[in-house]
Amino acid sequence: MTGKLNPHWMKDRNLVKCRPNGNKDHIEWRQKVFERDNFRCLDCGKRGGYIEAHHIKPWVKYPKFRFVVSNGITLCRNCHKPTIKKEYKYQRYFQSLVSKKLSTS
C-alpha cells in the first residue's frame, strides 16, 4: 500500500524531521526536563540510573510542542519501555504527573 492508503502516510512529511538527539535545542530541552523533575522518574520515583526524557505529546504529531518543557517527563528506562508505540494511552497520566510536579514546585 502506498500513498494515502498506507497507514503511515502523512500529508506534510516535510514537517517531520529526524529526532535531533545531537541538536542544541533538544539537548537543552532534555536538560530542563531532567532539572525540573530533579533527575527522578516521575512514574516510579526512582532516582539515578539511566533516565530518559519522554515527549508527552508525540514528536511527529505535535511539532509545536517538541521543545516545550511542560511536554516532557523524566522516566527511568523500565517505566519508559512500555510507553513506546503506545504514547496516546499514557498521555493524560503523564500530563497529570507533570501538573502535580509543577504545582508543588
Secondary structure, DSSP 4 states (H G I P E B T S, - for coil): --GGGSTT--TTGGG-----TT-HHHHHHHHHHHHHTTTB-TTT--BSSSEEEEESS-TTT-GGGTT-GGGEEEEEHHHHGGGTT-HHHHHHHHHHHHHHHHHH-
